[in-house]
Amino acid sequence: MTSSVITYFETLGEDVLAKVKESLATFVATDLGTLAVDAVNFVEADLVGSSGADKLDAAKTKILNDAGQALKDLLADGDAILNYAVENALQAVLTGVVTGAITA
């Protein structure tokens, strides 16, 4: 199924379409993007025949529930997960995997 948005961007040229697809790929690779894709897939499978507004509401609810569960999981594991996240981020910056603002 091709969306009407993609069809519109196709009319603007392949370079514009490629940039839009790249932007979408970048978004879905984020944590929020992953939650959103999961919500869309869930809603499309469970709410066949429902209105767009009902699907939107259900998708937003699912994103919030999933994000809330992830936060509960994080809090249940306490400082260990937070320490792990910070240490990994620090090592990623120090080794140049990502750029950061460490000036020491």
N, CA, C and O atoms as a GROMACS GRO file, in nm:
protein
  416
    1MET      N    1   0.084  -0.118   0.000
    1MET     CA    2   0.000   0.000   0.000
    1MET      C    3   0.089   0.124   0.000
    1MET      O    4   0.175   0.139   0.086
    2THR      N    5   0.068   0.212  -0.094
    2THR     CA    6   0.142   0.338  -0.100
    2THR      C    7   0.055   0.448  -0.041
    2THR      O    8  -0.062   0.462  -0.078
    3SER      N    9   0.111   0.525   0.051
    3SER     CA   10   0.033   0.631   0.114
    3SER      C   11   0.019   0.749   0.019
    3SER      O   12   0.100   0.768  -0.072
    4SER      N   13  -0.083   0.827   0.042
    4SER     CA   14  -0.104   0.946  -0.042
    4SER      C   15   0.007   1.048  -0.018
    4SER      O   16   0.037   1.128  -0.107
    5VAL      N   17   0.067   1.046   0.100
    5VAL     CA   18   0.178   1.138   0.128
    5VAL      C   19   0.298   1.102   0.040
    5VAL      O   20   0.360   1.190  -0.020
    6ILE      N   21   0.330   0.973   0.032
    6ILE     CA   22   0.442   0.930  -0.052
    6ILE      C   23   0.412   0.960  -0.198
    6ILE      O   24   0.500   1.004  -0.272
    7THR      N   25   0.288   0.936  -0.241
    7THR     CA   26   0.249   0.967  -0.379
    7THR      C   27   0.271   1.116  -0.407
    7THR      O   28   0.319   1.152  -0.514
    8TYR      N   29   0.235   1.201  -0.312
    8TYR     CA   30   0.256   1.344  -0.328
    8TYR      C   31   0.404   1.376  -0.344
    8TYR      O   32   0.443   1.451  -0.434
    9PHE      N   33   0.488   1.321  -0.257
    9PHE     CA   34   0.631   1.349  -0.264
    9PHE      C   35   0.694   1.293  -0.392
    9PHE      O   36   0.792   1.348  -0.442
   10GLU      N   37   0.638   1.186  -0.443
   10GLU     CA   38   0.687   1.132  -0.571
   10GLU      C   39   0.670   1.236  -0.682
   10GLU      O   40   0.753   1.244  -0.773
   11THR      N   41   0.563   1.315  -0.674
   11THR     CA   42   0.539   1.417  -0.777
   11THR      C   43   0.641   1.530  -0.769
   11THR      O   44   0.660   1.603  -0.866
   12LEU      N   45   0.704   1.546  -0.656
   12LEU     CA   46   0.804   1.652  -0.637
   12LEU      C   47   0.942   1.611  -0.684
   12LEU      O   48   1.031   1.695  -0.697
   13GLY      N   49   0.961   1.483  -0.708
   13GLY     CA   50   1.089   1.435  -0.757
   13GLY      C   51   1.151   1.332  -0.666
   13GLY      O   52   1.123   1.327  -0.546
   14GLU      N   53   1.235   1.250  -0.725
   14GLU     CA   54   1.298   1.140  -0.651
   14GLU      C   55   1.389   1.190  -0.539
   14GLU      O   56   1.398   1.126  -0.435
   15ASP      N   57   1.455   1.304  -0.559
   15ASP     CA   58   1.544   1.354  -0.454
   15ASP      C   59   1.465   1.396  -0.330
   15ASP      O   60   1.509   1.372  -0.217
   16VAL      N   61   1.350   1.457  -0.350
   16VAL     CA   62   1.265   1.496  -0.237
   16VAL      C   63   1.212   1.371  -0.169
   16VAL      O   64   1.212   1.362  -0.046
   17LEU      N   65   1.166   1.274  -0.248
   17LEU     CA   66   1.114   1.150  -0.192
   17LEU      C   67   1.222   1.078  -0.112
   17LEU      O   68   1.195   1.025  -0.004
   18ALA      N   69   1.344   1.076  -0.162
   18ALA     CA   70   1.454   1.010  -0.091
   18ALA      C   71   1.480   1.077   0.043
   18ALA      O   72   1.506   1.009   0.143
   19LYS      N   73   1.475   1.210   0.046
   19LYS     CA   74   1.498   1.283   0.172
   19LYS      C   75   1.386   1.257   0.272
   19LYS      O   76   1.411   1.244   0.392
   20VAL      N   77   1.263   1.248   0.223
   20VAL     CA   78   1.151   1.220   0.311
   20VAL      C   79   1.166   1.080   0.370
   20VAL      O   80   1.148   1.060   0.490
   21LYS      N   81   1.200   0.983   0.286
   21LYS     CA   82   1.217   0.846   0.333
   21LYS      C   83   1.334   0.837   0.433
   21LYS      O   84   1.325   0.764   0.531
   22GLU      N   85   1.441   0.911   0.408
   22GLU     CA   86   1.554   0.913   0.501
   22GLU      C   87   1.512   0.970   0.636
   22GLU      O   88   1.550   0.918   0.741
   23SER      N   89   1.434   1.076   0.632
   23SER     CA   90   1.385   1.137   0.755
   23SER      C   91   1.295   1.040   0.831
   23SER      O   92   1.304   1.030   0.954
   24LEU      N   93   1.208   0.970   0.760
   24LEU     CA   94   1.120   0.873   0.824
   24LEU      C   95   1.202   0.759   0.886
   24LEU      O   96   1.172   0.714   0.996
   25ALA      N   97   1.303   0.713   0.814
   25ALA     CA   98   1.388   0.605   0.865
   25ALA      C   99   1.462   0.649   0.992
   25ALA      O  100   1.476   0.571   1.086
   26THR      N  101   1.507   0.773   0.994
   26THR     CA  102   1.574   0.826   1.112
   26THR      C  103   1.478   0.830   1.230
   26THR      O  104   1.515   0.794   1.342
   27PHE      N  105   1.356   0.874   1.205
   27PHE     CA  106   1.257   0.882   1.313
   27PHE      C  107   1.224   0.744   1.369
   27PHE      O  108   1.224   0.725   1.490
   28VAL      N  109   1.195   0.648   1.281
   28VAL     CA  110   1.152   0.516   1.332
   28VAL      C  111   1.265   0.443   1.402
   28VAL      O  112   1.240   0.345   1.473
   29ALA      N  113   1.389   0.487   1.385
   29ALA     CA  114   1.502   0.426   1.454
   29ALA      C  115   1.514   0.477   1.598
   29ALA      O  116   1.589   0.421   1.678
   30THR      N  117   1.441   0.584   1.631
   30THR     CA  118   1.445   0.637   1.768
   30THR      C  119   1.355   0.554   1.858
   30THR      O  120   1.273   0.476   1.811
   31ASP      N  121   1.369   0.573   1.988
   31ASP     CA  122   1.282   0.503   2.083
   31ASP      C  123   1.136   0.539   2.060
   31ASP      O  124   1.050   0.451   2.057
   32LEU      N  125   1.108   0.668   2.043
   32LEU     CA  126   0.970   0.710   2.018
   32LEU      C  127   0.920   0.653   1.886
   32LEU      O  128   0.805   0.610   1.877
   33GLY      N  129   1.005   0.653   1.786
   33GLY     CA  130   0.965   0.597   1.657
   33GLY      C  131   0.932   0.450   1.666
   33GLY      O  132   0.835   0.404   1.605
   34THR      N  133   1.010   0.376   1.742
   34THR     CA  134   0.984   0.233   1.762
   34THR      C  135   0.849   0.213   1.831
   34THR      O  136   0.771   0.127   1.791
   35LEU      N  137   0.823   0.291   1.935
   35LEU     CA  138   0.694   0.282   2.004
   35LEU      C  139   0.579   0.317   1.909
   35LEU      O  140   0.474   0.252   1.911
   36ALA      N  141   0.599   0.419   1.827
   36ALA     CA  142   0.494   0.461   1.734
   36ALA      C  143   0.467   0.356   1.628
   36ALA      O  144   0.351   0.329   1.596
   37VAL      N  145   0.571   0.296   1.573
   37VAL     CA  146   0.552   0.190   1.474
   37VAL      C  147   0.480   0.071   1.536
   37VAL      O  148   0.388   0.015   1.475
   38ASP      N  149   0.519   0.033   1.656
   38ASP     CA  150   0.450  -0.076   1.725
   38ASP      C  151   0.303  -0.043   1.745
   38ASP      O  152   0.216  -0.129   1.727
   39ALA      N  153   0.274   0.080   1.783
   39ALA     CA  154   0.135   0.122   1.806
   39ALA      C  155   0.055   0.119   1.676
   39ALA      O  156  -0.059   0.072   1.674
   40VAL      N  157   0.113   0.167   1.568
   40VAL     CA  158   0.044   0.166   1.438
   40VAL      C  159   0.016   0.023   1.394
   40VAL      O  160  -0.095  -0.008   1.349
   41ASN      N  161   0.115  -0.064   1.406
   41ASN     CA  162   0.094  -0.204   1.367
   41ASN      C  163  -0.014  -0.270   1.453
   41ASN      O  164  -0.097  -0.344   1.401
   42PHE      N  165  -0.012  -0.243   1.581
   42PHE     CA  166  -0.113  -0.298   1.672
   42PHE      C  167  -0.253  -0.249   1.634
   42PHE      O  168  -0.347  -0.328   1.624
   43VAL      N  169  -0.265  -0.119   1.614
   43VAL     CA  170  -0.394  -0.060   1.583
   43VAL      C  171  -0.447  -0.110   1.448
   43VAL      O  172  -0.565  -0.142   1.435
   44GLU      N  173  -0.360  -0.117   1.349
   44GLU     CA  174  -0.404  -0.163   1.217
   44GLU      C  175  -0.451  -0.308   1.223
   44GLU      O  176  -0.542  -0.346   1.149
   45ALA      N  177  -0.391  -0.389   1.308
   45ALA     CA  178  -0.430  -0.530   1.320
   45ALA      C  179  -0.557  -0.546   1.404
   45ALA      O  180  -0.641  -0.632   1.375
   46ASP      N  181  -0.572  -0.465   1.508
   46ASP     CA  182  -0.683  -0.482   1.602
   46ASP      C  183  -0.807  -0.400   1.570
   46ASP      O  184  -0.918  -0.438   1.608
   47LEU      N  185  -0.791  -0.289   1.503
   47LEU     CA  186  -0.905  -0.199   1.482
   47LEU      C  187  -0.944  -0.188   1.334
   47LEU      O  188  -0.973  -0.080   1.283
   48VAL      N  189  -0.943  -0.301   1.267
   48VAL     CA  190  -0.981  -0.304   1.125
   48VAL      C  191  -1.123  -0.248   1.112
   48VAL      O  192  -1.214  -0.291   1.183
   49GLY      N  193  -1.140  -0.155   1.022
   49GLY     CA  194  -1.272  -0.097   0.999
   49GLY      C  195  -1.305   0.021   1.088
   49GLY      O  196  -1.409   0.084   1.070
   50SER      N  197  -1.219   0.053   1.184
   50SER     CA  198  -1.244   0.167   1.272
   50SER      C  199  -1.209   0.297   1.199
   50SER      O  200  -1.138   0.297   1.099
   51SER      N  201  -1.260   0.406   1.252
   51SER     CA  202  -1.231   0.536   1.193
   51SER      C  203  -1.087   0.576   1.219
   51SER      O  204  -1.022   0.524   1.309
   52GLY      N  205  -1.039   0.669   1.139
   52GLY     CA  206  -0.903   0.720   1.158
   52GLY      C  207  -0.886   0.784   1.295
   52GLY      O  208  -0.781   0.769   1.358
   53ALA      N  209  -0.989   0.854   1.341
   53ALA     CA  210  -0.981   0.920   1.472
   53ALA      C  211  -0.972   0.816   1.584
   53ALA      O  212  -0.895   0.834   1.679
   54ASP      N  213  -1.049   0.707   1.573
   54ASP     CA  214  -1.041   0.601   1.674
   54ASP      C  215  -0.905   0.534   1.673
   54ASP      O  216  -0.849   0.503   1.778
   55LYS      N  217  -0.851   0.513   1.554
   55LYS     CA  218  -0.718   0.451   1.544
   55LYS      C  219  -0.611   0.543   1.602
   55LYS      O  220  -0.520   0.496   1.670
   56LEU      N  221  -0.622   0.673   1.575
   56LEU     CA  222  -0.526   0.768   1.629
   56LEU      C  223  -0.530   0.767   1.781
   56LEU      O  224  -0.426   0.761   1.846
   57ASP      N  225  -0.650   0.771   1.838
   57ASP     CA  226  -0.663   0.769   1.984
   57ASP      C  227  -0.604   0.641   2.043
   57ASP      O  228  -0.534   0.645   2.143
   58ALA      N  229  -0.633   0.528   1.980
   58ALA     CA  230  -0.582   0.400   2.029
   58ALA      C  231  -0.430   0.394   2.018
   58ALA      O  232  -0.364   0.341   2.108
   59ALA      N  233  -0.374   0.447   1.910
   59ALA     CA  234  -0.229   0.446   1.892
   59ALA      C  235  -0.162   0.533   1.997
   59ALA      O  236  -0.060   0.494   2.054
   60LYS      N  237  -0.218   0.650   2.023
   60LYS     CA  238  -0.160   0.738   2.126
   60LYS      C  239  -0.167   0.673   2.264
   60LYS      O  240  -0.072   0.682   2.342
   61THR      N  241  -0.277   0.608   2.293
   61THR     CA  242  -0.292   0.538   2.422
   61THR      C  243  -0.187   0.428   2.434
   61THR      O  244  -0.125   0.413   2.539
   62LYS      N  245  -0.168   0.351   2.327
   62LYS     CA  246  -0.070   0.243   2.330
   62LYS      C  247   0.071   0.298   2.350
   62LYS      O  248   0.148   0.242   2.428
   63ILE      N  249   0.106   0.405   2.282
   63ILE     CA  250   0.239   0.465   2.298
   63ILE      C  251   0.260   0.505   2.444
   63ILE      O  252   0.364   0.475   2.503
   64LEU      N  253   0.162   0.573   2.501
   64LEU     CA  254   0.175   0.616   2.641
   64LEU      C  255   0.183   0.497   2.736
   64LEU      O  256   0.262   0.499   2.831
   65ASN      N  257   0.102   0.394   2.713
   65ASN     CA  258   0.107   0.274   2.799
   65ASN      C  259   0.242   0.205   2.788
   65ASN      O  260   0.300   0.166   2.888
   66ASP      N  261   0.292   0.190   2.664
   66ASP     CA  262   0.421   0.123   2.645
   66ASP      C  263   0.535   0.203   2.705
   66ASP      O  264   0.625   0.147   2.767
   67ALA      N  265   0.531   0.335   2.688
   67ALA     CA  266   0.635   0.420   2.746
   67ALA      C  267   0.627   0.415   2.899
   67ALA      O  268   0.730   0.411   2.967
   68GLY      N  269   0.506   0.414   2.951
   68GLY     CA  270   0.488   0.404   3.095
   68GLY      C  271   0.542   0.272   3.149
   68GLY      O  272   0.602   0.269   3.256
   69GLN      N  273   0.519   0.163   3.076
   69GLN     CA  274   0.571   0.034   3.119
   69GLN      C  275   0.723   0.032   3.116
   69GLN      O  276   0.788  -0.023   3.205
   70ALA      N  277   0.780   0.093   3.012
   70ALA     CA  278   0.926   0.099   3.004
   70ALA      C  279   0.983   0.178   3.122
   70ALA      O  280   1.086   0.140   3.178
   71LEU      N  281   0.916   0.286   3.160
   71LEU     CA  282   0.961   0.364   3.275
   71LEU      C  283   0.948   0.284   3.404
   71LEU      O  284   1.037   0.288   3.489
   72LYS      N  285   0.838   0.210   3.419
   72LYS     CA  286   0.823   0.124   3.537
   72LYS      C  287   0.934   0.020   3.543
   72LYS      O  288   0.990  -0.005   3.650
   73ASP      N  289   0.966  -0.040   3.429
   73ASP     CA  290   1.074  -0.138   3.425
   73ASP      C  291   1.207  -0.074   3.466
   73ASP      O  292   1.285  -0.133   3.542
   74LEU      N  293   1.231   0.046   3.416
   74LEU     CA  294   1.355   0.117   3.449
   74LEU      C  295   1.361   0.147   3.599
   74LEU      O  296   1.464   0.124   3.663
   75LEU      N  297   1.252   0.197   3.653
   75LEU     CA  298   1.250   0.232   3.795
   75LEU      C  299   1.260   0.108   3.884
   75LEU      O  300   1.320   0.114   3.992
   76ALA      N  301   1.203  -0.003   3.839
   76ALA     CA  302   1.209  -0.127   3.918
   76ALA      C  303   1.352  -0.179   3.929
   76ALA      O  304   1.388  -0.241   4.029
   77ASP      N  305   1.433  -0.154   3.827
   77ASP     CA  306   1.571  -0.201   3.829
   77ASP      C  307   1.663  -0.104   3.901
   77ASP      O  308   1.782  -0.132   3.920
   78GLY      N  309   1.610   0.009   3.941
   78GLY     CA  310   1.685   0.104   4.021
   78GLY      C  311   1.805   0.165   3.950
   78GLY      O  312   1.807   0.181   3.828
   79ASP      N  313   1.904   0.197   4.030
   79ASP     CA  314   2.021   0.267   3.981
   79ASP      C  315   2.106   0.185   3.885
   79ASP      O  316   2.179   0.242   3.804
   80ALA      N  317   2.098   0.055   3.892
   80ALA     CA  318   2.186  -0.030   3.809
   80ALA      C  319   2.169   0.002   3.660
   80ALA      O  320   2.267   0.015   3.588
   81ILE      N  321   2.045   0.014   3.616
   81ILE     CA  322   2.021   0.042   3.473
   81ILE      C  323   2.064   0.184   3.439
   81ILE      O  324   2.122   0.208   3.333
   82LEU      N  325   2.035   0.278   3.529
   82LEU     CA  326   2.076   0.417   3.503
   82LEU      C  327   2.229   0.427   3.499
   82LEU      O  328   2.284   0.495   3.412
   83ASN      N  329   2.297   0.360   3.591
   83ASN     CA  330   2.443   0.360   3.590
   83ASN      C  331   2.495   0.300   3.459
   83ASN      O  332   2.589   0.352   3.398
   84TYR      N  333   2.434   0.191   3.417
   84TYR     CA  334   2.472   0.125   3.292
   84TYR      C  335   2.455   0.220   3.173
   84TYR      O  336   2.542   0.230   3.087
   85ALA      N  337   2.340   0.288   3.168
   85ALA     CA  338   2.313   0.380   3.057
   85ALA      C  339   2.413   0.495   3.053
   85ALA      O  340   2.466   0.529   2.947
   86VAL      N  341   2.440   0.554   3.170
   86VAL     CA  342   2.534   0.666   3.176
   86VAL      C  343   2.675   0.619   3.139
   86VAL      O  344   2.744   0.686   3.063
   87GLU      N  345   2.718   0.506   3.192
   87GLU     CA  346   2.853   0.455   3.161
   87GLU      C  347   2.869   0.425   3.013
   87GLU      O  348   2.971   0.458   2.953
   88ASN      N  349   2.767   0.364   2.953
   88ASN     CA  350   2.775   0.336   2.810
   88ASN      C  351   2.778   0.463   2.727
   88ASN      O  352   2.852   0.471   2.629
   89ALA      N  353   2.699   0.561   2.765
   89ALA     CA  354   2.701   0.689   2.694
   89ALA      C  355   2.837   0.756   2.708
   89ALA      O  356   2.890   0.810   2.610
   90LEU      N  357   2.894   0.752   2.828
   90LEU     CA  358   3.026   0.811   2.851
   90LEU      C  359   3.131   0.743   2.763
   90LEU      O  360   3.212   0.810   2.699
   91GLN      N  361   3.128   0.611   2.760
   91GLN     CA  362   3.227   0.538   2.679
   91GLN      C  363   3.207   0.566   2.529
   91GLN      O  364   3.304   0.574   2.454
   92ALA      N  365   3.083   0.581   2.487
   92ALA     CA  366   3.056   0.613   2.346
   92ALA      C  367   3.113   0.750   2.310
   92ALA      O  368   3.167   0.768   2.201
   93VAL      N  369   3.102   0.844   2.403
   93VAL     CA  370   3.158   0.978   2.378
   93VAL      C  371   3.310   0.973   2.381
   93VAL      O  372   3.376   1.026   2.292
   94LEU      N  373   3.366   0.909   2.484
   94LEU     CA  374   3.512   0.904   2.498
   94LEU      C  375   3.581   0.832   2.383
   94LEU      O  376   3.692   0.869   2.346
   95THR      N  377   3.517   0.732   2.327
   95THR     CA  378   3.580   0.657   2.218
   95THR      C  379   3.548   0.715   2.081
   95THR      O  380   3.594   0.664   1.979
   96GLY      N  381   3.468   0.821   2.078
   96GLY     CA  382   3.437   0.887   1.951
   96GLY      C  383   3.326   0.821   1.872
   96GLY      O  384   3.302   0.857   1.757
   97VAL      N  385   3.256   0.724   1.932
   97VAL     CA  386   3.142   0.662   1.865
   97VAL      C  387   3.035   0.767   1.839
   97VAL      O  388   2.972   0.766   1.734
   98VAL      N  389   3.016   0.857   1.933
   98VAL     CA  390   2.928   0.974   1.917
   98VAL      C  391   3.008   1.096   1.961
   98VAL      O  392   3.107   1.084   2.033
   99THR      N  393   2.964   1.212   1.919
   99THR     CA  394   3.033   1.332   1.961
   99THR      C  395   2.965   1.388   2.085
   99THR      O  396   2.843   1.378   2.101
  100GLY      N  397   3.042   1.446   2.170
  100GLY     CA  398   2.987   1.501   2.292
  100GLY      C  399   3.066   1.624   2.334
  100GLY      O  400   3.153   1.673   2.262
  101ALA      N  401   3.033   1.673   2.450
  101ALA     CA  402   3.091   1.798   2.498
  101ALA      C  403   3.192   1.778   2.608
  101ALA      O  404   3.212   1.869   2.689
  102ILE      N  405   3.257   1.662   2.616
  102ILE     CA  406   3.356   1.640   2.720
  102ILE      C  407   3.483   1.717   2.683
  102ILE      O  408   3.540   1.699   2.576
  103THR      N  409   3.525   1.804   2.776
  103THR     CA  410   3.641   1.889   2.746
  103THR      C  411   3.756   1.863   2.841
  103THR      O  412   3.856   1.934   2.835
  104ALA      N  413   3.744   1.766   2.926
  104ALA     CA  414   3.849   1.740   3.024
  104ALA      C  415   3.969   1.672   2.962
  104ALA      O  416   4.067   1.643   3.032
   0.00000   0.00000   0.00000
